[in-house]
Amino acid sequence: MFSYRHAFHAGNHADVLKHFVLSQLIGHLCQKETPFWYIDTHAGAGRYALDSGYARQLSEYQDGIGRLWQRDDLPAALADYVDVVRQLNPDGQLHHYPGSPWIAHSLLREQDRIKLFELHSSDHPLLKQLFNHAGRRVQVQASDGYLGLKALLPPAPRRALVLIDPAYEDKQEYRKVVEVLREALQRFATGTYALWYPQLARTESRQLPDSLKTLPLHSWLHVSLSVTTAPAAKGMTGSGLFVINPPWTLAATLEATLPWLTRLLARDKTARYLIEQGEAKTDGTTPAARKRPAAPPAGRK
């Protein structure tokens, strides 16, 4: 347990999808003047070197953010996300990749607050050091993010974005995140929650989106991007985010962007994406999801 180090995978295709969606969620919440909290239950180190250390060993970023870095034809929403990464690389060379805490800190306003949880004995000191001079606006705790989330809800401003992004080292984590969200919704039903998960051959991974749909949800959006769906593919073939109480504009942004992003990140011609969403009926039940078609066979341009 706690052996996972995100530095090995920083900037890969899963990070691109996760942080692109995260930047869209934060941008929407910032449209109102009232403050909100950003809560990250598994914050990691906050910033990662790509040209040295762990990331250099696998170089997964080359098939992730590396494929977007030199493009001058990015859709506007993707260009905004890449601009955030460029803030960390002012010389124009891709040396560092920001974790979700850094992205949130760069996009939030002075009146907003950031609550970060990280238990890993190596990553927590790095995260703490990264925000040493951020003042009371950013709180970093070496504690269980699930318990920390429970203690924070409902938040004082009654507005919050919660990112839940565990390593899923233990297959029990899939069951746990569903229960954590169930309890969180009981405490704070109107919050925006984004749960990331990996696409793996493991049954628990494949079943997670359907398990999340059984929660008492008012509205939800599920997006996934598979860089390959080839039967012989090994390891993490894609990832997804399940967003509870998403902004109404998010689906349209994803519909305009995901076909392009899927073609760019594709490992082969079997690459696909999925966008589906649902809303509660007036009687409290949830209708069948409205699904968008998957991308056609992908080919990078």
C-alpha positions in Angstrom: 0.0 0.0 0.0 1.1 3.6 -0.7 3.7 2.3 -3.2 2.1 4.2 -6.1 4.0 7.2 -7.4 2.2 9.4 -9.9 5.5 10.8 -11.1 6.0 7.7 -13.3 2.9 8.6 -15.2 2.8 12.4 -15.1 1.4 14.0 -18.2 0.2 10.8 -19.8 -3.1 10.5 -21.8 -5.1 10.0 -18.5 -3.7 13.2 -17.1 -4.6 15.1 -20.2 -8.2 14.0 -20.0 -8.4 14.6 -16.2 -6.8 18.0 -16.2 -8.6 19.2 -19.3 -12.0 18.4 -17.6 -10.8 19.8 -14.3 -9.8 23.1 -15.9 -13.3 23.3 -17.5 -15.0 22.7 -14.1 -12.9 25.3 -12.3 -13.5 27.8 -15.1 -17.3 27.4 -14.8 -17.3 27.8 -11.0 -15.2 31.0 -11.4 -17.9 32.6 -13.5 -19.9 33.5 -10.3 -18.3 36.0 -7.9 -19.1 34.0 -4.8 -16.2 32.0 -3.5 -15.8 28.2 -3.5 -13.5 25.5 -2.2 -11.4 23.1 -4.2 -10.9 19.9 -2.3 -8.4 17.2 -3.6 -8.5 13.9 -1.7 -5.4 12.4 -3.3 -3.3 15.5 -4.2 0.0 13.9 -5.0 3.2 15.9 -5.2 1.6 18.8 -7.1 4.3 19.2 -9.7 6.4 16.7 -11.7 9.7 16.9 -13.6 9.4 15.3 -17.0 13.1 15.4 -18.1 14.5 13.7 -15.0 13.7 11.3 -12.2 10.7 8.9 -12.3 8.9 10.4 -15.3 12.0 10.0 -17.5 11.9 6.2 -16.8 8.6 5.6 -18.7 8.2 8.9 -20.6 4.5 8.4 -20.7 4.1 12.1 -21.2 5.4 11.8 -24.7 2.1 10.1 -25.7 0.1 12.5 -23.6 0.8 16.2 -23.1 3.8 15.8 -25.5 1.4 15.3 -28.4 -0.4 18.6 -27.7 2.6 20.7 -26.8 3.7 21.9 -30.2 0.3 22.0 -31.8 -1.0 25.4 -33.1 -4.4 24.0 -34.1 -5.8 23.1 -30.7 -9.5 23.6 -30.1 -10.0 26.6 -27.8 -10.9 24.7 -24.7 -7.8 22.4 -25.1 -5.6 25.4 -25.8 -6.7 26.9 -22.5 -5.6 23.8 -20.7 -2.2 23.7 -22.5 -1.7 27.3 -21.6 -1.9 26.3 -17.9 0.9 23.8 -18.5 2.9 26.5 -20.3 2.8 28.7 -17.2 5.0 26.0 -15.6 7.4 26.0 -18.6 8.0 29.7 -19.4 11.0 28.9 -21.7 8.7 27.0 -24.1 10.3 23.6 -23.4 8.3 20.9 -21.8 10.3 20.3 -18.5 7.5 20.1 -15.9 3.9 18.9 -15.7 1.5 20.3 -13.1 -0.6 18.1 -10.9 -4.2 18.9 -10.1 -3.3 21.1 -7.1 -1.0 23.3 -9.2 -3.7 23.6 -11.9 -6.3 24.6 -9.3 -4.0 27.1 -7.7 -3.3 28.8 -11.0 -7.0 29.1 -11.9 -8.7 29.9 -8.7 -9.2 33.4 -7.4 -8.1 35.2 -4.2 -11.5 34.6 -2.5 -11.4 30.8 -3.2 -9.7 28.2 -0.9 -7.8 25.0 -1.6 -7.9 21.9 0.6 -5.3 19.3 -0.2 -4.8 15.8 1.3 -1.9 13.5 0.6 -0.7 10.6 2.8 2.3 9.3 0.8 5.4 9.9 2.9 7.4 11.1 -0.1 4.8 13.1 -1.9 3.4 15.0 1.0 6.6 17.0 1.8 6.9 17.9 -1.9 3.3 19.1 -1.9 3.8 21.1 1.3 7.0 22.7 0.0 5.2 23.7 -3.3 2.7 25.8 -1.4 4.9 27.0 1.4 4.3 30.6 0.5 0.6 30.4 -0.5 -0.6 31.5 2.9 -3.9 30.4 4.4 -5.5 30.2 1.0 -4.0 26.7 0.6 -4.2 24.0 3.3 -2.1 20.9 2.9 -2.7 17.9 5.3 -0.9 14.6 5.6 -4.1 12.7 6.4 -6.7 10.4 4.8 -8.5 12.4 2.1 -11.7 10.4 2.6 -11.9 11.3 6.2 -10.8 14.9 5.4 -13.6 15.2 2.9 -16.1 14.1 5.4 -15.0 16.7 7.9 -15.2 19.5 5.4 -18.7 18.9 4.1 -20.8 20.9 3.8 -18.3 23.7 3.1 -18.7 27.1 4.6 -19.4 28.9 1.2 -21.8 26.2 0.2 -19.9 25.9 -3.1 -17.2 23.3 -3.8 -15.5 21.2 -6.4 -14.2 17.9 -5.1 -11.7 15.8 -7.1 -11.3 12.2 -6.0 -8.3 10.6 -7.7 -7.0 7.5 -5.9 -4.4 5.1 -7.2 -6.7 2.1 -7.1 -3.9 -0.1 -5.9 -6.4 -2.2 -4.0 -9.5 -3.5 -5.8 -11.6 -2.5 -2.7 -10.9 1.1 -3.7 -13.6 0.9 -6.3 -16.3 0.0 -3.8 -14.9 2.6 -1.3 -15.2 5.5 -3.7 -18.9 4.8 -4.3 -19.6 4.7 -0.6 -17.5 7.9 0.0 -19.5 9.7 -2.7 -22.8 8.4 -1.3 -22.0 9.8 2.1 -20.7 13.1 0.6 -24.0 13.6 -1.2 -25.9 13.1 2.0 -23.9 15.9 3.5 -23.6 18.2 0.5 -25.9 17.2 -2.3 -25.3 20.3 -4.5 -21.5 20.1 -4.7 -19.6 19.3 -7.9 -17.7 16.0 -7.6 -15.3 14.6 -10.2 -14.1 11.0 -9.8 -11.3 9.8 -12.0 -10.8 6.1 -12.7 -8.5 4.0 -14.9 -9.7 1.7 -17.7 -8.2 -1.7 -16.9 -9.1 -5.3 -17.6 -10.1 -5.6 -14.0 -13.9 -6.2 -13.5 -14.2 -3.6 -10.8 -12.9 -0.9 -13.2 -15.3 -1.8 -15.9 -18.3 -1.9 -13.5 -17.5 1.4 -11.7 -19.5 3.8 -13.9 -22.6 1.7 -13.6 -22.2 1.5 -9.8 -21.9 5.3 -9.6 -25.2 5.7 -11.5 -27.0 3.9 -8.7 -26.2 6.9 -6.3 -29.0 9.4 -5.5 -27.9 11.8 -8.3 -29.6 15.0 -9.5 -27.4 15.2 -12.6 -24.2 13.5 -13.8 -21.9 13.3 -16.8 -19.6 10.4 -17.6 -16.7 10.8 -20.1 -14.0 8.3 -21.0 -11.2 8.2 -23.6 -9.7 4.9 -24.6 -6.4 5.2 -26.5 -6.9 1.6 -27.6 -9.7 -1.0 -27.3 -7.7 -3.8 -29.0 -8.4 -7.1 -27.2 -4.7 -7.8 -26.7 -3.9 -4.4 -25.1 -2.3 -4.5 -21.7 -2.2 -2.1 -18.8 -4.3 1.1 -18.6 -5.9 1.5 -22.0 -7.8 4.7 -21.1 -9.5 6.5 -18.3 -12.7 8.2 -17.4 -14.2 10.8 -15.2 -17.6 10.6 -13.6 -18.8 14.2 -12.8 -21.7 14.7 -10.4 -23.6 18.0 -10.8 -21.6 19.1 -13.9 -22.0 22.5 -15.4 -24.6 22.5 -18.2 -22.0 23.6 -20.7 -19.6 20.7 -20.1 -21.2 18.2 -22.4 -21.2 20.5 -25.4 -17.5 21.4 -24.8 -16.6 17.7 -24.7 -18.6 16.9 -27.8 -16.7 19.5 -29.7 -13.3 18.4 -28.3 -13.2 14.7 -27.7 -13.2 13.5 -31.3 -10.1 15.7 -31.9 -8.4 14.7 -28.7 -9.1 11.0 -29.3 -7.5 11.1 -32.8 -4.5 12.9 -31.4 -3.9 10.5 -28.4 -4.8 7.3 -30.2 -2.5 4.4 -29.8 -4.1 2.6 -32.7 -7.3 2.7 -34.9 -9.4 1.2 -32.2 -9.3 4.3 -30.0 -12.7 5.5 -28.8 -14.4 8.1 -26.5 -17.7 8.1 -24.7 -19.8 10.9 -23.4 -23.1 10.1 -21.5 -25.2 12.1 -19.1 -28.3 11.8 -17.1 -30.7 13.8 -14.9 -33.1 12.8 -12.1 -36.8 12.8 -12.9 -39.2 14.7 -10.8 -40.0 11.5 -8.9 -36.4 11.2 -8.0 -35.5 8.3 -10.3 -32.8 8.4 -12.9 -33.6 7.9 -16.6 -31.4 6.0 -19.0 -28.3 7.8 -19.9 -28.1 9.8 -23.1 -25.1 8.5 -24.9 -23.0 10.2 -27.6 -21.6 7.9 -30.2 -18.0 6.8 -29.9 -15.4 8.3 -32.2 -14.8 6.7 -35.6 -11.6 4.8 -36.1 -8.8 7.1 -35.1 -5.9 8.4 -37.1 -3.7 11.2 -36.0 -3.5 14.2 -38.2 
